[in-house]
Amino acid sequence: MKNQEFKPNFLATGVGSVPQTTSEEALELIWKSVPFAPHWPQLPNLGAESSFVGQYLNVLIETGIIGDFENPKFQTEAADWVERMTMFYSLYLEALEGNEQALERFGLSLQGGEGFEAYYRDLESSGTRDALLLKGQLSGPLTVGMQITDKNRRSSYYDDTLRDMLLKALALHAEWQTKRLRRFGLPVLMTVDDPGLYGFGASTHVTLKREQLIEDLDTIFEGIIRQGGIPGAHVCAGMDWTLLFDSKVQVVNFDAYDYFQSMMALAEPLNGFLKRGGVLSWGIVPTNPIAWEETAQSLIQRLENNIAELVKRGIDEGLLRQQSMLTPSCGTGALQKELSEHVYKLLAEIRGLI
């Protein structure tokens, strides 16, 4: 599906993580709440292998580049480090050249992929039902690279060699996931969740370079596009959104509940993003206890007020409404189960009313 053809008209989906510990319970919630754009459930409460950072490291651990899921560090001090790197890059090139078995190695581990495999099996056995789109997600290179360190506890993102391997692992994982979901014949939205991007421009992250960040993200977005998917990005904080608008991303998912001001300040570049076919995904349902105080009507009013503010600043209202999606403001994996269910219930009610 080409960028300009994707007009979701407030289609609702989730960010990814949920607090449930069984995929059956998680999928029941997802199909009930976002049946037109269901996503696979990330289950971080199952342990390190299913965590936001650990989930996508499988190939790097299998090839000995990173030690383990519990305490992931690059094994640069290993005596056979060069051989391990050679093994990884050989596998990468094989996968890139179309070797299916090699690409499979960039997928999720058995435990880390429990939610994904349950979702996939469910689609195989019960079909896509009312779904108009399938959604997948993975963690982004800056956030993961900041979390995983070298032997000196320095963030691997700052090391060109380590960042390159991490980026290649994530890029081919995105291709693997997109390719598998595309088998069901629906458009696939693949979102790169990279909350660390909020740090760009902050005094604490002065060494982050705009061109490098865009290049890294585009490496992943290009792989998603290559497999016929729609590349998205999610950041659950305020940031310089032009960094994403200037990349090859097609869907930008932001926390519209707490950080709308950061988007409002960039109305002109947002308008350019929409005109080239970009989609704004509104994280309008808060993922904290304040959600108990909100109703679908109060959140719709908030959304409408935000839309009105953007229109005042020159955004084409028809274009914006056509090219908008709805999500919670962030993943719900760290919430109590009851609050997570309430967040999804609000999202479903908003979708029904809009």
N, C-alpha and C positions, 0 to 999 in steps of 0.2 A: 504494500500500500504506500503510495507516494504521500509525502507530507501534506500537500494541499488537499488531498482527498479525505483526511482524517478530521471530521467535524463531530466531536463527541456529544455536543449539546447537553452538558452536565451529567454525563455518564459517571457513575460512582464506583470507586474501587477502594481497596485498602493499601496501606503502605507496605505491609509485609508481615511483621512479627505479631504474634498473639501469645497470651500467657498459658494457653492450654498445653497439656503434656501428652495428649493423644491426638493424632492427626484426624481421627474420625470426628471427634468433638469440634476441633478447629474448622474442619471442612463444613460441618453442619452449620456453624455460625456464618461462615463466608458465603455459602450458597444461599442461605436465608436472607442475608443482608445486602450482598452485592451480586445478584444473580446474572446481571448483564455484563459484568466485567470481573469475574472471580479471579482471585490471585491464589498462589500456593502459600500455605502457612509456614513461616519461619517459627521454629519452636525453641527459643533460646533457653527455656527452663529445663531442657533435656541435658544441658551441659556444654562444656567448652567446644565440642565438635559441632554444636549447633548454634554457637554464638555469632554475633554480628561480625566479628573479625575471623574467628576460626573456621567458619562454614566454607569459605572459599579457598582454603589453603591446602586442600587434599593433595593435589599434584605436587606441590612444593614439599610436602611432608613425605610423600611416597618416593620422591627422588632424592631425599636427604638434604634438600636445600634449607629447609626449616626443621627444627628438632621435633616438636610435638604440638598437639593441640592445646595442652594445658599451659605451657609456658613457651609460646612460639618465639624463637630467635633464629636468625640466620646462622648457619653452622660454618662460618668462614674460616674458623680455626682448624677444621677437620683436615687431617693429613691428605685425604683424597678429594679435597674441595674442587679442584679443577675437573676431576672425573665426574663429580656430581653435577657440576655446571654443564659439562659436555652432554651428559645424559638428558638433562632438562631441555637444553636447546635442540638436541636431536629430536626429542619427542615433540617439541613445539613446531619444528619445521615439517615433520611428518604430518602432524594434524593440519597445519596450514596448507599442505599440498593435497589434502582430501582423504587422508588415512582415517577411516571411521574409528578404528580401535584406538588410535593415538588421541583423537579428539575426546573419546570417552574417558580417557585418563584425566581430562581437565574438568570432569563433572564433579558432583558431590559425593562424599563418602556415604557409606551405608547409614550411619546414624545421622550425620549432618544433613543428608538428603531425605530423611524420613517424610517430612512434610511434602516435599516436591514429588517423591515417588507415589505417595498416597493420592495426591492431586492428579498425577498422570494416570494412575490405575483407575481412578474414579472417572476420568474423562473417557478412558478406553471402554469401561464397562457400561457407563450410564449415558455417554454422549455429552455434548456441550449444552444440552437443554436450551435455555433462553439466552445463552451467552452471545454477545456481539463481539467480544474481545476477550482474550486471555492475557493475564498479567503475570510476569515474573519479576524478580529483582535480585540484585547482588550489591555488595558493599563496594564503595568507591576507592580509588587508588590513594588519595591523600589520607583519608581516615585510616585505612588499613596500614599504609606506609608509616604513619605517625605512631601507630600502636605497636608494630613489630620492630624490634630493635636488632642491632648487630651485637657482637660480643661485648662492646664497650657501652652498651645501653643507649646508643645513639639511634634516633629514628631512622629506619632504613630508607625513608623517602629522600633523605639528603645524600644518599650514596647512589651514584648513577647506575652502577652495576646491579645493585640489589633492587633498586626501583624498577629497572628494566625487566628483571625476572618477575617481579610482583605484577607489573603491568601486563606482561604477556600472559601470565597465568589468569588474571582477571578477564582480559580481553577474550581469550579462547573459552573461558568458562561462560561468558556472556553469549558467545556463538553457540556453544553446546546447548545451553538452556533454550535459546531462541529457536534453534533448529528442531529440538524435540517438541516444543509446543506448537511450532508451525505445522506439524504433521496433522493437526486436527482441523486445518483449513480455515481458521479464523485469524484476523489480525492479532499480532502479539505485541504487547507493550512491555518492553524490558527496561526497568528503571534502575539506574545507578544511584544508590543511596550514599551520599558523601557529605555528612554533616560538617566535617572538618573544613569544608570550603568557606565557612563563615570567617575563618581566620585570615583569609586573604585580605591584605590591606591593614591588618592590625599590627600594632607595634611589636607584639610578641612573636609575630611570624614574618618579619621583614625580609627573610630570605626566600619567601615563596614568590615565584615569578609567574606573571599572568600567562605569558606565552607557553611556558612549560605545563601549567595546569590545563590549559585549553588543549594542548597537543596530547597530553595523557588521556584526558576525557574523550577526545575525538578518536583515539586509538580504539577505545571500547565501543563508542557509538558507531564507528565504521564497521566493526565486526557484526554488530546487531543489524545494521542496514544490509550488510552482505548476506545475512541469513533471512532477509525479508521481514525483519522486525521494525518496530517503531522505538527509537531510543528516547528514554526519559531520564530525568535526574530529580532527586529529592534532596532538599536541604531543609532541616527543621529549625532554622534560625535566620536572622537577617543577614544579608550578604550583598555584595556588589553583583546583582543579577546579570549585569551586562557580560560578565565572564561566561555565563551559560548562553546568553542570547547570541554571543559571538562564536559559539561552538556549533557542532552539528546536531545538537539535541533538538528533539521535536516537541517534547512535553516537559515543562518545568513545573514541579510540584513544590509548593511552599507552604509554610505555616501562616495561613491567612488570618488566624485567630489572634495571635500575639505579634506578628511581624508584618502586618499589612503596610505599615508606614514605609518599610524598606522597599516595597514594590511600588507604592504610590510615588515615591521620589524619583522613580525611573520610568515614568509614564511614556515618555517619547521613545526610548529604546524598546520598551514593551510593545508599543504600537508597531514598530518595525518588525519585531519578532512575530507578532500576530499576522502581519501582512505577508510575511513569507511562509505562512502556514503553520506557525507555532501554536501550541496549545498551552493554556495556563490552567494548572490543576490546583484547585483551591483546597488547602487543608483547613477546612472551616470548622470541623468538630474538634474541640480541645481534648488533648489526651492527658489530662490531669483532673484532680477532683472537682474543679470548677464545672466540669461537664454535667455534674449532678444538678447544677443550678440552671442549666440551659434547657430549652425545648427546641423542637424542630423549627417552630415559628420564630423564636428569638434568633436562631442562627440564620434562618433565611433572611430576616430583617437585616442582620449584620452583613450578610453577603450582598444584599441589594444596596445597602448604604455604601459598601466598598466599590461596587460596580459604578454607582453614581459618581463617586469621587474620581474614578478613573475616566469616566466619560467627560466630566468637567475639564479634565486635563488633556482632552483631545483624542481619547481612545474611541475607536469605532464601536459603538455598542452592539450592533448586530454581529460584527465579527467576533467580539469578545464572548457573547453568549453562545454562538455556534462553537467556538473553540475553547470551551471551558470544561473541566472535569471537577469532580468532588472527591475528597478523601478526608480521613482524620488528619490532624495536624502532624502526627508522627506515628510510628509503629506503636502497638499497644502491648508489646511483649513484656515490658517492665511493670505493667499495671496489675492490680488485683483482677481476677477473672470477671467479677461482677461489674467493675468499672469498664473493662474492655468490652463486655457484652452491651453495656449501656451506650458506649461510644458508637458501636456498630448499629445499634438500634436507632440512635439519632440520625446516623448517616442514611439508613434505609428510609426513615420517615421523610427526611429532606428530599431524597431522590424521588420518593412517591409524590410529594407535593409539587416539586418543580417539574 
